[in-house]
Amino acid sequence: MVQKISAKDARLNLIVPLDLKRKLIKTAVSQGKKVSALVRESIEEKLARVERKHFEEKMREAYLDMGEENLDTVEEFKYVDAENL
């Protein structure tokens, strides 16, 4: 059986433990999917989680940097309010 691959697709050969292959087949059958579709979805989900984690780490760093900058600004101006009294 020859599958046609579109220009947007690429073939990827994997070596997995036999028990993982059995689990993939069992899960694919129970979900009414092909093993390749299940593997593709799994890879997409994992990559999305990794990208999300990376994004969250970058945002955390940015917020921490902004917080430090805000504290520095507050320190610079802490006596300014007292000048008008």
A tleap script that builds the chain and sets N, CA, C and O, in Angstrom:
source leaprc.protein.ff14SB
mol = sequence {
  NMET VAL GLN LYS ILE SER ALA LYS ASP ALA
  ARG LEU ASN LEU ILE VAL PRO LEU ASP LEU
  LYS ARG LYS LEU ILE LYS THR ALA VAL SER
  GLN GLY LYS LYS VAL SER ALA LEU VAL ARG
  GLU SER ILE GLU GLU LYS LEU ALA ARG VAL
  GLU ARG LYS HIE PHE GLU GLU LYS MET ARG
  GLU ALA TYR LEU ASP MET GLY GLU GLU ASN
  LEU ASP THR VAL GLU GLU PHE LYS TYR VAL
  ASP ALA GLU ASN CLEU
}
set mol.1.N position { 0.840 -1.175 0.000 }
set mol.1.CA position { 0.000 0.000 0.000 }
set mol.1.C position { 0.886 1.240 0.000 }
set mol.1.O position { 1.701 1.434 0.902 }
set mol.2.N position { 0.718 2.066 -1.012 }
set mol.2.CA position { 1.527 3.267 -1.146 }
set mol.2.C position { 0.680 4.469 -0.745 }
set mol.2.O position { -0.408 4.689 -1.279 }
set mol.3.N position { 1.196 5.237 0.199 }
set mol.3.CA position { 0.490 6.449 0.611 }
set mol.3.C position { 1.067 7.623 -0.144 }
set mol.3.O position { 2.277 7.724 -0.350 }
set mol.4.N position { 0.176 8.507 -0.553 }
set mol.4.CA position { 0.635 9.712 -1.224 }
set mol.4.C position { 0.893 10.778 -0.168 }
set mol.4.O position { 0.065 11.004 0.715 }
set mol.5.N position { 2.031 11.420 -0.264 }
set mol.5.CA position { 2.408 12.471 0.665 }
set mol.5.C position { 2.362 13.790 -0.081 }
set mol.5.O position { 2.938 13.936 -1.159 }
set mol.6.N position { 1.663 14.748 0.513 }
set mol.6.CA position { 1.571 16.047 -0.149 }
set mol.6.C position { 2.905 16.782 -0.024 }
set mol.6.O position { 3.781 16.379 0.742 }
set mol.7.N position { 3.045 17.862 -0.785 }
set mol.7.CA position { 4.274 18.649 -0.764 }
set mol.7.C position { 4.508 19.283 0.603 }
set mol.7.O position { 5.637 19.651 0.929 }
set mol.8.N position { 3.458 19.413 1.399 }
set mol.8.CA position { 3.580 20.024 2.721 }
set mol.8.C position { 3.955 19.010 3.795 }
set mol.8.O position { 4.231 19.391 4.933 }
set mol.9.N position { 3.968 17.742 3.453 }
set mol.9.CA position { 4.239 16.688 4.417 }
set mol.9.C position { 5.645 16.134 4.228 }
set mol.9.O position { 6.248 16.267 3.163 }
set mol.10.N position { 6.147 15.514 5.277 }
set mol.10.CA position { 7.443 14.839 5.211 }
set mol.10.C position { 7.333 13.521 5.957 }
set mol.10.O position { 6.623 13.419 6.957 }
set mol.11.N position { 8.019 12.547 5.479 }
set mol.11.CA position { 8.014 11.237 6.119 }
set mol.11.C position { 9.056 11.239 7.220 }
set mol.11.O position { 10.145 11.789 7.058 }
set mol.12.N position { 8.714 10.618 8.346 }
set mol.12.CA position { 9.611 10.533 9.487 }
set mol.12.C position { 9.575 9.102 10.007 }
set mol.12.O position { 8.517 8.596 10.380 }
set mol.13.N position { 10.720 8.462 10.031 }
set mol.13.CA position { 10.800 7.095 10.539 }
set mol.13.C position { 11.285 7.137 11.983 }
set mol.13.O position { 12.272 7.801 12.297 }
set mol.14.N position { 10.590 6.430 12.847 }
set mol.14.CA position { 10.929 6.390 14.259 }
set mol.14.C position { 11.170 4.969 14.709 }
set mol.14.O position { 10.584 4.022 14.183 }
set mol.15.N position { 12.036 4.835 15.686 }
set mol.15.CA position { 12.212 3.541 16.345 }
set mol.15.C position { 11.722 3.730 17.766 }
set mol.15.O position { 12.224 4.583 18.498 }
set mol.16.N position { 10.741 2.932 18.154 }
set mol.16.CA position { 10.164 3.018 19.494 }
set mol.16.C position { 10.160 1.626 20.115 }
set mol.16.O position { 10.173 0.625 19.398 }
set mol.17.N position { 10.143 1.560 21.426 }
set mol.17.CA position { 10.042 0.251 22.079 }
set mol.17.C position { 8.747 -0.453 21.654 }
set mol.17.O position { 7.742 0.195 21.361 }
set mol.18.N position { 8.791 -1.768 21.627 }
set mol.18.CA position { 7.652 -2.564 21.182 }
set mol.18.C position { 6.408 -2.295 22.029 }
set mol.18.O position { 5.300 -2.233 21.497 }
set mol.19.N position { 6.584 -2.137 23.343 }
set mol.19.CA position { 5.411 -1.892 24.189 }
set mol.19.C position { 4.769 -0.540 23.872 }
set mol.19.O position { 3.550 -0.396 23.957 }
set mol.20.N position { 5.586 0.450 23.507 }
set mol.20.CA position { 5.024 1.754 23.121 }
set mol.20.C position { 4.252 1.626 21.805 }
set mol.20.O position { 3.190 2.227 21.641 }
set mol.21.N position { 4.784 0.851 20.883 }
set mol.21.CA position { 4.078 0.627 19.618 }
set mol.21.C position { 2.721 -0.026 19.867 }
set mol.21.O position { 1.715 0.359 19.271 }
set mol.22.N position { 2.708 -1.012 20.749 }
set mol.22.CA position { 1.437 -1.693 21.071 }
set mol.22.C position { 0.434 -0.716 21.680 }
set mol.22.O position { -0.749 -0.735 21.339 }
set mol.23.N position { 0.919 0.138 22.586 }
set mol.23.CA position { 0.031 1.141 23.204 }
set mol.23.C position { -0.487 2.121 22.159 }
set mol.23.O position { -1.658 2.500 22.186 }
set mol.24.N position { 0.377 2.529 21.243 }
set mol.24.CA position { -0.052 3.439 20.176 }
set mol.24.C position { -1.141 2.803 19.314 }
set mol.24.O position { -2.151 3.438 19.009 }
set mol.25.N position { -0.933 1.570 18.930 }
set mol.25.CA position { -1.915 0.872 18.095 }
set mol.25.C position { -3.235 0.732 18.845 }
set mol.25.O position { -4.299 1.002 18.289 }
set mol.26.N position { -3.169 0.314 20.100 }
set mol.26.CA position { -4.382 0.139 20.904 }
set mol.26.C position { -5.136 1.464 21.046 }
set mol.26.O position { -6.355 1.509 20.883 }
set mol.27.N position { -4.409 2.536 21.348 }
set mol.27.CA position { -5.046 3.851 21.505 }
set mol.27.C position { -5.607 4.348 20.186 }
set mol.27.O position { -6.715 4.882 20.146 }
set mol.28.N position { -4.862 4.180 19.113 }
set mol.28.CA position { -5.331 4.623 17.794 }
set mol.28.C position { -6.613 3.899 17.405 }
set mol.28.O position { -7.559 4.522 16.922 }
set mol.29.N position { -6.647 2.597 17.611 }
set mol.29.CA position { -7.845 1.814 17.285 }
set mol.29.C position { -9.025 2.281 18.126 }
set mol.29.O position { -10.134 2.441 17.616 }
set mol.30.N position { -8.782 2.502 19.432 }
set mol.30.CA position { -9.891 2.913 20.308 }
set mol.30.C position { -10.424 4.298 19.945 }
set mol.30.O position { -11.584 4.610 20.218 }
set mol.31.N position { -9.590 5.115 19.339 }
set mol.31.CA position { -10.027 6.456 18.943 }
set mol.31.C position { -10.431 6.531 17.469 }
set mol.31.O position { -10.831 7.587 16.977 }
set mol.32.N position { -10.324 5.421 16.786 }
set mol.32.CA position { -10.699 5.387 15.365 }
set mol.32.C position { -9.755 6.190 14.487 }
set mol.32.O position { -10.179 6.790 13.500 }
set mol.33.N position { -8.482 6.204 14.841 }
set mol.33.CA position { -7.481 6.968 14.090 }
set mol.33.C position { -6.381 6.041 13.616 }
set mol.33.O position { -6.243 4.913 14.087 }
set mol.34.N position { -5.606 6.543 12.675 }
set mol.34.CA position { -4.398 5.834 12.267 }
set mol.34.C position { -3.307 6.157 13.281 }
set mol.34.O position { -3.327 7.208 13.921 }
set mol.35.N position { -2.366 5.249 13.416 }
set mol.35.CA position { -1.252 5.459 14.334 }
set mol.35.C position { -0.496 6.731 13.953 }
set mol.35.O position { -0.103 7.500 14.830 }
set mol.36.N position { -0.294 6.956 12.684 }
set mol.36.CA position { 0.445 8.155 12.248 }
set mol.36.C position { -0.281 9.434 12.672 }
set mol.36.O position { 0.361 10.418 13.039 }
set mol.37.N position { -1.610 9.424 12.623 }
set mol.37.CA position { -2.373 10.608 13.049 }
set mol.37.C position { -2.224 10.819 14.550 }
set mol.37.O position { -2.070 11.951 15.009 }
set mol.38.N position { -2.270 9.731 15.313 }
set mol.38.CA position { -2.111 9.829 16.761 }
set mol.38.C position { -0.721 10.344 17.121 }
set mol.38.O position { -0.582 11.199 17.996 }
set mol.39.N position { 0.292 9.835 16.460 }
set mol.39.CA position { 1.668 10.280 16.720 }
set mol.39.C position { 1.818 11.752 16.342 }
set mol.39.O position { 2.418 12.528 17.086 }
set mol.40.N position { 1.281 12.132 15.201 }
set mol.40.CA position { 1.356 13.530 14.754 }
set mol.40.C position { 0.691 14.456 15.769 }
set mol.40.O position { 1.252 15.491 16.130 }
set mol.41.N position { -0.509 14.084 16.233 }
set mol.41.CA position { -1.211 14.896 17.227 }
set mol.41.C position { -0.415 14.985 18.528 }
set mol.41.O position { -0.347 16.042 19.155 }
set mol.42.N position { 0.178 13.878 18.918 }
set mol.42.CA position { 0.965 13.851 20.149 }
set mol.42.C position { 2.178 14.774 20.046 }
set mol.42.O position { 2.492 15.506 20.984 }
set mol.43.N position { 2.842 14.732 18.919 }
set mol.43.CA position { 3.997 15.608 18.700 }
set mol.43.C position { 3.559 17.068 18.722 }
set mol.43.O position { 4.221 17.903 19.337 }
set mol.44.N position { 2.452 17.381 18.057 }
set mol.44.CA position { 1.951 18.756 18.036 }
set mol.44.C position { 1.623 19.241 19.446 }
set mol.44.O position { 1.952 20.371 19.807 }
set mol.45.N position { 0.981 18.395 20.237 }
set mol.45.CA position { 0.633 18.769 21.610 }
set mol.45.C position { 1.883 19.003 22.448 }
set mol.45.O position { 1.951 19.971 23.206 }
set mol.46.N position { 2.866 18.129 22.316 }
set mol.46.CA position { 4.109 18.281 23.079 }
set mol.46.C position { 4.823 19.565 22.691 }
set mol.46.O position { 5.273 20.311 23.561 }
set mol.47.N position { 4.932 19.829 21.406 }
set mol.47.CA position { 5.597 21.047 20.950 }
set mol.47.C position { 4.856 22.296 21.423 }
set mol.47.O position { 5.486 23.291 21.781 }
set mol.48.N position { 3.533 22.252 21.426 }
set mol.48.CA position { 2.745 23.388 21.914 }
set mol.48.C position { 3.017 23.613 23.399 }
set mol.48.O position { 3.130 24.759 23.835 }
set mol.49.N position { 3.125 22.536 24.184 }
set mol.49.CA position { 3.430 22.677 25.618 }
set mol.49.C position { 4.819 23.273 25.830 }
set mol.49.O position { 5.008 24.137 26.686 }
set mol.50.N position { 5.789 22.807 25.045 }
set mol.50.CA position { 7.152 23.330 25.160 }
set mol.50.C position { 7.185 24.814 24.787 }
set mol.50.O position { 7.815 25.615 25.477 }
set mol.51.N position { 6.508 25.177 23.701 }
set mol.51.CA position { 6.458 26.585 23.286 }
set mol.51.C position { 5.766 27.441 24.342 }
set mol.51.O position { 6.205 28.557 24.622 }
set mol.52.N position { 4.701 26.932 24.921 }
set mol.52.CA position { 3.966 27.660 25.965 }
set mol.52.C position { 4.851 27.871 27.194 }
set mol.52.O position { 4.880 28.958 27.771 }
set mol.53.N position { 5.568 26.824 27.582 }
set mol.53.CA position { 6.457 26.930 28.737 }
set mol.53.C position { 7.550 27.960 28.471 }
set mol.53.O position { 7.866 28.768 29.344 }
set mol.54.N position { 8.124 27.937 27.279 }
set mol.54.CA position { 9.153 28.902 26.906 }
set mol.54.C position { 8.590 30.326 26.946 }
set mol.54.O position { 9.237 31.240 27.458 }
set mol.55.N position { 7.392 30.507 26.408 }
set mol.55.CA position { 6.734 31.816 26.422 }
set mol.55.C position { 6.509 32.292 27.860 }
set mol.55.O position { 6.774 33.449 28.186 }
set mol.56.N position { 6.021 31.394 28.711 }
set mol.56.CA position { 5.758 31.760 30.107 }
set mol.56.C position { 7.048 32.129 30.834 }
set mol.56.O position { 7.051 33.046 31.655 }
set mol.57.N position { 8.140 31.431 30.543 }
set mol.57.CA position { 9.421 31.762 31.160 }
set mol.57.C position { 9.895 33.145 30.715 }
set mol.57.O position { 10.398 33.924 31.525 }
set mol.58.N position { 9.733 33.447 29.428 }
set mol.58.CA position { 10.124 34.766 28.913 }
set mol.58.C position { 9.278 35.864 29.546 }
set mol.58.O position { 9.795 36.922 29.903 }
set mol.59.N position { 7.981 35.616 29.686 }
set mol.59.CA position { 7.100 36.605 30.309 }
set mol.59.C position { 7.479 36.806 31.770 }
set mol.59.O position { 7.488 37.937 32.256 }
set mol.60.N position { 7.789 35.733 32.469 }
set mol.60.CA position { 8.193 35.826 33.876 }
set mol.60.C position { 9.445 36.684 33.997 }
set mol.60.O position { 9.514 37.567 34.852 }
set mol.61.N position { 10.434 36.428 33.146 }
set mol.61.CA position { 11.662 37.215 33.169 }
set mol.61.C position { 11.363 38.693 32.902 }
set mol.61.O position { 11.913 39.573 33.564 }
set mol.62.N position { 10.492 38.955 31.934 }
set mol.62.CA position { 10.156 40.340 31.596 }
set mol.62.C position { 9.460 41.032 32.763 }
set mol.62.O position { 9.765 42.184 33.072 }
set mol.63.N position { 8.533 40.340 33.409 }
set mol.63.CA position { 7.838 40.931 34.556 }
set mol.63.C position { 8.799 41.179 35.717 }
set mol.63.O position { 8.694 42.206 36.387 }
set mol.64.N position { 9.721 40.271 35.964 }
set mol.64.CA position { 10.701 40.470 37.026 }
set mol.64.C position { 11.603 41.660 36.727 }
set mol.64.O position { 11.897 42.464 37.612 }
set mol.65.N position { 12.042 41.767 35.471 }
set mol.65.CA position { 12.863 42.914 35.070 }
set mol.65.C position { 12.084 44.220 35.230 }
set mol.65.O position { 12.619 45.219 35.711 }
set mol.66.N position { 10.815 44.197 34.821 }
set mol.66.CA position { 9.983 45.389 34.937 }
set mol.66.C position { 9.785 45.747 36.409 }
set mol.66.O position { 9.794 46.925 36.767 }
set mol.67.N position { 9.607 44.743 37.256 }
set mol.67.CA position { 9.432 44.987 38.677 }
set mol.67.C position { 10.662 45.641 39.283 }
set mol.67.O position { 10.546 46.572 40.081 }
set mol.68.N position { 11.842 45.157 38.909 }
set mol.68.CA position { 13.086 45.758 39.391 }
set mol.68.C position { 13.206 47.204 38.918 }
set mol.68.O position { 13.612 48.085 39.675 }
set mol.69.N position { 12.851 47.433 37.667 }
set mol.69.CA position { 12.898 48.792 37.117 }
set mol.69.C position { 11.919 49.708 37.855 }
set mol.69.O position { 12.242 50.859 38.145 }
set mol.70.N position { 10.737 49.201 38.154 }
set mol.70.CA position { 9.750 49.999 38.888 }
set mol.70.C position { 10.244 50.329 40.291 }
set mol.70.O position { 10.054 51.449 40.765 }
set mol.71.N position { 10.871 49.374 40.957 }
set mol.71.CA position { 11.418 49.626 42.290 }
set mol.71.C position { 12.521 50.677 42.243 }
set mol.71.O position { 12.614 51.525 43.130 }
set mol.72.N position { 13.353 50.622 41.212 }
set mol.72.CA position { 14.398 51.640 41.046 }
set mol.72.C position { 13.788 53.019 40.844 }
set mol.72.O position { 14.269 54.003 41.407 }
set mol.73.N position { 12.740 53.094 40.049 }
set mol.73.CA position { 12.066 54.373 39.790 }
set mol.73.C position { 11.441 54.917 41.066 }
set mol.73.O position { 11.546 56.111 41.347 }
set mol.74.N position { 10.805 54.070 41.828 }
set mol.74.CA position { 10.190 54.494 43.093 }
set mol.74.C position { 11.268 55.022 44.035 }
set mol.74.O position { 11.078 56.041 44.699 }
set mol.75.N position { 12.387 54.331 44.089 }
set mol.75.CA position { 13.482 54.758 44.966 }
set mol.75.C position { 13.999 56.139 44.553 }
set mol.75.O position { 14.294 56.972 45.410 }
set mol.76.N position { 14.110 56.381 43.245 }
set mol.76.CA position { 14.599 57.674 42.754 }
set mol.76.C position { 13.662 58.826 43.111 }
set mol.76.O position { 14.113 59.953 43.316 }
set mol.77.N position { 12.377 58.550 43.187 }
set mol.77.CA position { 11.390 59.613 43.405 }
set mol.77.C position { 10.793 59.622 44.813 }
set mol.77.O position { 9.824 60.342 45.053 }
set mol.78.N position { 11.336 58.853 45.737 }
set mol.78.CA position { 10.688 58.762 47.042 }
set mol.78.C position { 10.707 60.081 47.827 }
set mol.78.O position { 9.856 60.287 48.693 }
set mol.79.N position { 11.648 60.964 47.543 }
set mol.79.CA position { 11.708 62.245 48.258 }
set mol.79.C position { 11.025 63.378 47.501 }
set mol.79.O position { 10.850 64.465 48.053 }
set mol.80.N position { 10.643 63.152 46.272 }
set mol.80.CA position { 10.026 64.215 45.454 }
set mol.80.C position { 8.701 64.660 46.047 }
set mol.80.O position { 8.438 65.862 46.078 }
set mol.81.N position { 7.874 63.778 46.509 }
set mol.81.CA position { 6.578 64.144 47.086 }
set mol.81.C position { 6.738 65.042 48.299 }
set mol.81.O position { 5.885 65.898 48.534 }
set mol.82.N position { 7.793 64.879 49.076 }
set mol.82.CA position { 7.999 65.663 50.276 }
set mol.82.C position { 8.421 67.095 49.950 }
set mol.82.O position { 8.299 67.960 50.818 }
set mol.83.N position { 8.906 67.388 48.751 }
set mol.83.CA position { 9.364 68.717 48.385 }
set mol.83.C position { 8.238 69.749 48.400 }
set mol.83.O position { 8.490 70.925 48.660 }
set mol.84.N position { 7.012 69.334 48.131 }
set mol.84.CA position { 5.885 70.254 48.062 }
set mol.84.C position { 5.255 70.531 49.424 }
set mol.84.O position { 4.363 71.374 49.514 }
set mol.85.N position { 5.671 69.878 50.443 }
set mol.85.CA position { 5.068 70.072 51.767 }
set mol.85.C position { 5.572 71.288 52.444 }
set mol.85.O position { 5.159 71.587 53.565 }
savepdb mol mol.pdb
quit
